[in-house]
Amino acid sequence: MTFFRLYKILTVFRAYQLNELLPTNRFSKWLPILISCLFWIRPKAKHEEIGERLRQALQELGPVWIKFGQMISTRRDVLSKDIADSLAKLQDQVDPFDGKVAKQLIEKALGQPIDYYFSDFDEQPLASASIAQVHTAILKRSQAEIVIKVLRPNIIPVIKADIGLMYWLAKQFTKRIKFGAKLRAIEIVRDYELTLMKELDLQQEAYNTIRLRDNFINSNILYIPYIYQELCRETILVEEHIKGVPIGDIQTLKQHNIDMKLLAERGVQAFFTQVFKDNFFHADMHPGNIFIDITEPQNPRYIGIDCAIIGILTEDDQHYLAENFLAFFNQDYRKIAETYIASGWVPESTDPIAFEMAMRNVCEPAFAKPLAEISFSQILLKLFDVARRFEMEIQPQLILLQKTLFYIEGLGRQLYPELDLWQTAKPFLEKWYEDKYSAKTIIQQAWASLPQWRTLLPELPAKLNDYARMTKQMNHQIKQINHELTCRKKRERILYSLIGILTILFMSMLIIH
């Protein structure tokens, strides 16, 4: 931890009057005064709301903190709505670093001059983000248009230093502020660290992109760019240069007469296909990572980039999540409660009736609205909040899922405000659940496992004999242990009796004397 970096953070904290975020106590009261005494600090954005001031402060602190703000904007379980909404506006556009430096970094990673593999390398970056920036070029061997993503120079030491400071600040909040533990600051920083470390390995991002592309090959819903895997390294990624309209450019999409209803519905289909059919989902689908292919206006499809953060569910989580969603769509609150308990997301000792009533209190006011106006992701978040009160520990993959659903639903409603998630998602889930757990599927799975059984069957008698022998040995050992315990208890009873007799004799002697 460097003193000057900590001082910079605290001065920005003071300039944007962020002490308002702290619960009132001696620490939060004297910290701004202490900083002001060290140096005079001009207040900034003093007429803005606290959420906007926090957004500007993170922007000023630089790339690592911008990314942190983007990540915590999805943690609406610990942030107020106005702060979460402000942080969601954080853009990843930061000042680019010198294109000549980018060229040197690419050459170092590949071990060859840039013109060995590429021509027309543009030193002016196409895009610049907090972790990396992107340059265009032409691949010499095929004349294909490509982009090269390259990590910022010396970014890893900066990230490690700033994460160290984040942990330190989180611990201070937790220890020194009343109810600080409820902020779960250390947990949030840990989640951020894990997410960021994934984004620093561009070779892993290349593998993720290849797998996601394979899952949607020839799909009319989602297109994933081609990766030139042999040219990818830990610090650079080479992929096809996609051409599309940013999803946030609603005006351009409307000018090209894009079928917005179909586009919004396909976004929901893409999400549920990734989560349930493929169990491999893009978990960072914010507007900067999504473009629209408009070559066929009445048959638009999404283009997804930046596949560094991927979510995968266990088979149990996938099963219980589908049951939970279907119960939610059917307004079956008892089933929701039973699913949470059966999944192990909440303790087995949870009172199902009390849990059901808590779920009902959250959902019923929402269902009073027309279906098209109900925010599925917001209700899911509230259900998680209720579950936390019943000691639920949310798995990281469920946080990723919640964040992704929040993005997808928000983008879908932005494209087509009347988007009915029920009409799109419920039939998909019902069909998936029916296919996944139908008698036909079970028979097919059993048939597919026959070769394994054919290998195991000849060995089965010997294995049963081994099991019987082991069981017999274990029973014998258990009997021995029980016998020893019984003997020990007898010895203890005799010892305690002797001690009692001796005590009585000793007291009698004292009385006689």
N, C-alpha and C positions, 0 to 999 in steps of 0.2 A: 504494500500500500504506500503510495507516495503522498506526502503532505500536500504538495501543490495541487494534485488532482482532487484530493478530498476538499481542499479549500475552494477550488473552482466549483465543485458540485454544491457546496454550501452557499457560496455567493450567488449562484444562479437560483438556488432554493429561496434565498432571501429576496433577491430582486423581483421574483414573481410572486412573493408573499405566499409561498406554499405551506407556511406554518399553519394555515387554516385547515389543512388536511389532518393535522395531529389533534388527538383528543387533548383537552385542556389539562395540563399539569405543569409542574415546575420546569421539566425538561423542555416542553414546547414553548413555554412562556419566555424563558431566558435565552434559548438558542438564537433567535433572530437578533436580540439585543447584543449578544456576545459577538455575532458576526459583524453587526453594524459598527461595533466599537473597534474592530480590527481595521476595517477600511470603510470609507463612505461608499454606499451602494445606491445607485439611482434606481428607483422602482420602475418596473416595466409592466406594460399592459394592465395598469392598475384598475382600469374601468371594465376589464373583461371578467367573465365568470371564472370560477376556480378551475373548471375543466379545460377551458381554453388556455388559461395561464399555464396549467400543467403541460398541455400539448406543446406550447411554445418553448417551455423550459427544456423539455426532452429534446426538441428539435435543436436547441442551442447547444446542448451537451454532446451532440454528435451521433454517429451511426449506431453505436452499441445501444445507446439509450433510446434512439428512435425505434429500433427493433424491439426493445423491451416494452416500450409504450404500445406498439402494435400487438404484442403478445398479451399484455394484461388487459387490453381493451376487450378481449374475449372472455375475461374472467368476471362476468357480471354477477357472479355469486359473491364477490367481495367488493365490487365497486358500485357506486350509485349510477343511475341511468345517465345523468348529464355528463359525468366524467367519462364513462365508458363510450358514450356517443362522441365526445370530443376527441378521445384518443383514437377512435376508429378512423378519424380523418387524417391521421399521420400518414404522410406520403413517404415513399422510399426513395424519392428523388433527392439525392445529395450531391454536393459538388464532386465532379469527376477528378480522378488523379491523372497525371500527365500520360498521354497516349504513348509516348516514347518509352516510359517506364513499363507500361502494359506490354509493349512489344518485347522488351528485354525479359520480362517475367515469363512470357509465352515461350521465347527461345530457350530460356533456361530449363523450363519444364520439359520441352521436347528434345532438347539437346541438339538442335539444328537451327540455322538461320530461318527467319520467318518465311522467306521466299522459297525455302526448300519444299514446303507443303502448300503455301498459300500465295495467291496474287491479290492485288488490289486491297491490301489490308488498310483499313481506314483508322488512322490514329485518333480521329474524333469519335468518342464512344457513342453508340446507339442509345444506350441507357446506362444510368449510374445508380447503384443502390447502396445500401449500408454495408454489405459484405463484399460485393463484387461489382464489376462493371462489364459491359458487353460491347464487343467490336465486331464489325462486319468484315467479311473477306470472301474470296472465291477459292474453292478447293481446286488445286491445279489438275489433279488426275481426272476429275470428272466435270470441271467447270460448274459445279453446284454452288449455289449461294449458301453460305453458312454464317453462323455467328460463333464467336469465341468468348466464353465467359471466363473471366480471370479474377481470382481473389485479390483484394486490395493488398498492397505491400505492407508488411509488418502489422497486419491486422490481428494476428493471433496474440502477440504480447499485449496489445491494447485491450483486446477482449478479456484476456485472463486478469489483467489488472483491474478493469472496470467491474468484472464479476466479483472479484475479491472485495471491492468496495461495496458492491451491492449486498454481499453477504454480511459485511460489517454493519452497514446501515440497517439491514433487516434484523440483525441480532439486537441492535440498540433499540429499535422500535419494540421488539418483542419483550426485552427485559425492562425498559425504562418507562414505557407508556402503559397506563392502566388499560386493561383489556387488549393489550398489544398482541397477545397470542391469537386473538380472534381474527386479526388481520392476515394471519398465515403468511407473513412476508417471506420467511425462509423457504417455505414450500414453493411460493411463486418464483423466487429466484432460482431454486433448484430446477423447476420445470423449464425456466428460460434457458438455463445453462445447457440442459440436455438438448433442447431444441436448437440452440445456436451451434453446438458442437456438430450436430448433423449437417448443418448448412455449410460448415467449413470443409467438408470432404466432398469435393465435386465429383470424384470417381464414384462415390456411393450414390450421388444424385444421378449420375449417368445410368447406373444399374437400375435405380428406381424408375427412371424414365423409360428404359427399354422394356421393363416388365409391364408398366402401365400401357405402353404403346401396344404390346402384344395382346393385352386384354381387350383393347378397343380397335384392333386392326379391322379395316373395312366397315367400321361403325359409322352410322349417319348421325350419331349423337355427339361424340367427342373425338377429336383428333389430337394425337400427341406427336410432336416432331421426332424425326429420325435422329439417332445419336451415332456419331462416328467414334465408336468405342475405342478403336485402336489409337486414337489421338487424344483421348481423355486421360488426365492425370489428377492427382489429388488437388492441384491448384488451378487446373483449367478444364473446361468442358467445351467440346465442339459439337454443335448440332445444326440441323437444318434451319435455315432462316425462314420462319413462318411469316405469312402475310395475312393480316386480319385486322378487324376494327376493334379497338379496346371496348370491353363490355360497358364501360361507363359512358361511352360516347353515344347516348341514346338518340341524339338528333341525327347523327349520320346513319344509324340503323333504320330510323324511320324514313329518312330520305331515300333509302334503298328498298323501301317497302318490305322490310323483313317481317315475317310472320312472328310477331312478338309473343303471342299466346303459345304457339308451338315451341318457340325458343325457351320460354320460361318453364314449360312442362318438361322439356328435354333436360334442363338443368337438374330438375328433381330426379328424373330417370337416371341420369348419369351418377348422381350421388348414391341412390339406392342400389344401383348395379355394382358400383365399386364396393360398397359396404357389405352387401349380402351375397351377391352372385360371385364376386371375385375375392372378397375379403382382403382388399388391398386398395386403400383409398388415399387420394391426394388430400392432405390435411392442411393445405395452405392456399385455399382457393379464394384469395382476396382479389379485388378488381384488377390489380396490377398484373396478376398472373393468368388472366382469362381474356381471350380474344374471340371474335366471332368470324367464321368463314361465311362471307356474304355472296359467294359466287352463284349460289342458288337461293334467292331471297325467300322462296316458299319452302325451302328445305335446309334451313340454316343449321350449322353445328358449331359446337364449342371447340376452341383450341386451348389446350392447357399447357403451361410451361412451368418451370421452376418446381421440380418434383423432389426437392430435398427432404421435405417432411412428409412422411407416409404413415398412415395408421393401419394397424392390423389388430383384429379382435380374436380372442380365443374362441373355439367352437361353442363353449358354454355361453360366453358373453353374447355371441352372435345369436344364439338360440333364444336366450332370455330377452335380448333387446328386441328381436322380432315379436316375441309374445307381448312384450311391454307396449310396443307401438300399436299392435293390433288391438290390445285391450283398451288402449287410449282412444283409438279411432272409434271403438264400439262403446266408449264411455262405461267400461266395466271396471269400476274402481276397486272392487274386491280382487279381481284378477291382477290388477296392477300391483296391489299390496302383496299378494301371494307370490308374484313373480320376483319382486325385490327380495323377499325373504328366501325363496327357493334358490335364487341365484347366489346367495351369500353376500350380496351387496350391503345388506343390513344384518345385524345379528339374528340368529334363530330365535332368541328370546323376545324379539320384538312382538308387541301386542298387535295382531293383524287387524283387529277392529279399530283400535286407535289410529293405526297407520292408514287404514282405508278412509277413515273420517278426515284425516289430514289431507289425503290426496283429493278427496271429494271437495273439500273447501277451496282447494286451489283450482280445480278444473271446472266446477259447475258455473262460476261466474263467467268464465271464458266462453263456455258453450252457449251462453245466452246470446252471443253475437252470431251473425251469419257466418257460415263456415269459411267463406272467402276472406273474412276479416280476422280470423283467429291465427295468431302467430304460433305455429307448432314449436319452433325453436325456443320461444320465450316460455311456453308452458313446460317444455322439457326441462328448461333451466330451473323453473320453479319447483318441479317435481324433485330434481336433484337437491334443491335447497331444503325441501321438506325432509327428504331422506337423510340429509346431513344432521337434522335435529334428532333423528333416530340412529345416530352414530354410523352413518354410511361413510365409508372411505372411498371416494371416487377414484377409479383407476385412471392413469394417464391417458390410455387409449379412449376412454369415455369422454375425457375433456377435449381431446382432439376431435372426436366425433361431434360433440356439441358445438365446437367452434366452426367446424366445416358446415354443419347443418344451418347454423346461424348465417354464415356467408351465403349459402345457396338460396335459402329462403329470402334473405334480404335482396339479393340480386334478382331473383325471380319476380318479386313484388315490384322491384324498380322497373323491370322490363314490362311487366304486365300486372298492374295493381290488383286485378280481379283473380289472380292465380288461386286456384282451389287445390291446396295440397292434398286434401282428402281424396279428390277425384283422381289425382295422379298417383299418389303414394299407396293408398289402401289396396287397390287392385293388384299392384306390383307385389306388395308384401303377402297378400293372400295367396297369390299364385306361387310365389317363392316358397312359402311355408308348406303349401300343399305338395309341391314337387319335392321339397327337401325331406319331408317326413311321411310321404305316402307309402302304402304297402309295396307298390311297384318299385320305389327307390330302395326300400329296405331289402327286397328280394334281389335287386340288381347288385347291391353292395355285398350281400351274402354270397351271391354267385361269383362276384369278382374276387372274393377272398378264398374261394375254393382251392386254388393252387397252394396257398399258405397252409390250409388245413391238410392237404394231401401230404405236405412235407412234415407236418406236426403229428399226424395220426400214428405213423409207425413208432414214434417216440413216446406216444401218450402213455402206454402201460408202464414204461420205465419211469416216466415223470410222475405218474400217480403213485408208484411204489416209493419213489424218493420223497414225495409229499407226505405219504403215510408214515414213512420212517421219521421224517423231520417232525411231523405232528406228534408222534409217539415220544420222541426225544424231548420235545418242548413240554408235553404233558408231564413227563417224568421230572424235568427240571422244575416245573411249576409245583409239583407235589413236594419235591425236596425243599423248595423255598418256603412253601406253606408249613411244612414240618418244622423247619428251622425257626420260622416266625412263631409257631405255636410253642416250641421249646423255649424260645427267648421270652415269650410272654409269661410262661410258667415260672422261669427263673426270676423274672422281674417281680412277679407276685410274691414268690418266696422271699426275695430280698426285701421287698417293701414290708412284708409281715415281720421279718426279723428286725428290721429297723424300728417298726412300731413297738415290738416287744421290748427291745433294748431301751427305747425311749421311755416306755412305761416303767421299766425296772429302774432306770436312772432317776426318774421323777420320784418314784417311791422311796428310793434311798435318800434323796434330798429331803423328803418330807419327814422320814424317820429320824434323820440326823437333825 
